Structures are given as structure tokens and as C-alpha cells.
Amino acid sequence: MDITQFFEQSAGKWFSQRTSHDITGHQSITGKSDLWVDLIPATEGAIASLCQQYGVEPTAVTVAVRVKWEGSLDGQSAAQTGSTLLVAIADDAIPTTGRLLRQDSSNQAAPPSRYELGADEALTVVTETDEMTTTERVWFENPNVRFRTSVIKQADGIEFGSFCSEIRMGGVKS
């Protein structure tokens, strides 16, 4: 599987249940959300704009998706909504690795990430800044069920972890 196939398999509407845990403070919070993952043509203007922010030629784009979500966290009345544009740039030498460019719904570019698709077809994404390192892993149990874990390690020693289970809604992929 390559990054294009991974994003193609991710396309669609998903129901997500998440548990997040402050590892240092021993506090957990749960939430749920609906996710929409849409493939975006490389010719879309937002992709060219994002590539320009990172100094990348749009012709280098392997695949792009927009992820939108609407959800809630237990104990909080405010809805959680947003979207992120993800643009994958595969390495020429090793096509199962590459860079992942991101832009959130406020049009803010995020630090670039590195991704790797393992032999087990799990996608691992690592984002590093001076303040923190985030490692996210996503894999499919079957075409309609996927799992996602993330660990955030902050420079001040605080650590967070989360686990999500996601079920495809609507059309079933086989």
C-alpha cells in the first residue's frame, strides 16, 4: 500500500470515538465525532497555496485530502468543529515515506510532518517542533474499521495519549 491507496481507503464518512489521557496528570476525557475525509484534486487552489507556503512545487504532490469533523467532548457544551487540508509528498527513493503538509481551517500552515507506511500498512506520522513531538499511528482493521493512536510529548515533560476507534458510515467498502 502507498500513501495514495491509504488516503483512498480513508475517503468517506466515519464515526469516531476517542479517549484522551493526560499521562502526567492521570486524567482522561472521552469524545465522539463525525469525520469526513475527501480526496482533493492536486489542481485545487488551496493545494497550490499550501505548497507555496512550504516552498514545494505543486507538481510534487502525491495525494491530498481534506478532513472535516464535528463532535463533542464529554463534560463540555461547546461543539468541536474544524477541518485540515493534508498534502502528501512521497519520497522519490522510498515511496512509502515522505512529508505531510498541513493547513487547518484558519488557513494556518502547521509544521511539516514525516510519514511512513509500514509493512503492516499502518501509517505513522511524526511532527516535531521545539515545544513538542507528536506521533500518530493509523491502521485499518478492515476496510470499514480503523484505529488511531497518538502520543504528544511536550518539552516541559507533560505527555498526552489518545486512542480512537473509527467506523465507516454509509457506504461500505469491501
Helices and strands as residue ranges (DSSP letters): H 3-10, E 12-22, E 27-39, H 45-54, G 58-60, E 63-73, E 80-90, E 97-104, E 113-117, E 123-128, E 132-142, E 145-154, E 159-169
